[in-house]
Amino acid sequence: MTAIWNFIVAHQLSISTTATAAATWLANVGFSRIVSALPAPGSSSTPKYIFWFKFLNNLAGNASRANNTAVESSPNFQAAINVQTTQAGIAPITVQPVKP
């Protein structure tokens, strides 16, 4: 905190500049937290929701969450396997994901 105060004093920032910077930072942190609260898309999610989930997480700086492809650790893993096998005309199979 002392370093921030020393920076402000050394650069003689105006009150409006400091207030604008603080408001922008708080807005970005708030937006990021709101987007982080979105539930991850499941097997029954629509393509629109998946798009908006990925878009908003990328916009909020949560790129690792938006681009996560670790389906195996998902609670929807078995449901996803069942959907894929049913669409392919194969009998459903039971898969037990290995936890790291």
Contacts in CASP RR format, 6 or more apart in sequence:
PFRMAT RR
TARGET T0000
AUTHOR 0000-0000-0000
METHOD contacts of the structure
MODEL  1
MTAIWNFIVAHQLSISTTATAAATWLANVGFSRIVSALPAPGSSSTPKYI
FWFKFLNNLAGNASRANNTAVESSPNFQAAINVQTTQAGIAPITVQPVKP
8 18 0 8 1.000
13 21 0 8 1.000
31 60 0 8 1.000
32 60 0 8 1.000
32 61 0 8 1.000
32 62 0 8 1.000
35 56 0 8 1.000
35 57 0 8 1.000
35 59 0 8 1.000
35 60 0 8 1.000
35 62 0 8 1.000
36 57 0 8 1.000
36 60 0 8 1.000
36 62 0 8 1.000
36 65 0 8 1.000
38 53 0 8 1.000
38 56 0 8 1.000
38 57 0 8 1.000
40 53 0 8 1.000
40 65 0 8 1.000
40 68 0 8 1.000
40 74 0 8 1.000
41 49 0 8 1.000
41 50 0 8 1.000
41 53 0 8 1.000
42 74 0 8 1.000
42 76 0 8 1.000
42 79 0 8 1.000
43 76 0 8 1.000
43 79 0 8 1.000
43 80 0 8 1.000
43 83 0 8 1.000
44 79 0 8 1.000
45 53 0 8 1.000
53 66 0 8 1.000
54 66 0 8 1.000
54 67 0 8 1.000
55 66 0 8 1.000
57 63 0 8 1.000
57 65 0 8 1.000
57 66 0 8 1.000
58 66 0 8 1.000
58 67 0 8 1.000
71 77 0 8 1.000
71 80 0 8 1.000
72 97 0 8 1.000
72 98 0 8 1.000
73 97 0 8 1.000
73 99 0 8 1.000
73 100 0 8 1.000
74 80 0 8 1.000
77 95 0 8 1.000
77 97 0 8 1.000
78 94 0 8 1.000
78 95 0 8 1.000
81 92 0 8 1.000
81 93 0 8 1.000
81 95 0 8 1.000
82 92 0 8 1.000
85 91 0 8 1.000
85 92 0 8 1.000
85 93 0 8 1.000
86 92 0 8 1.000
END
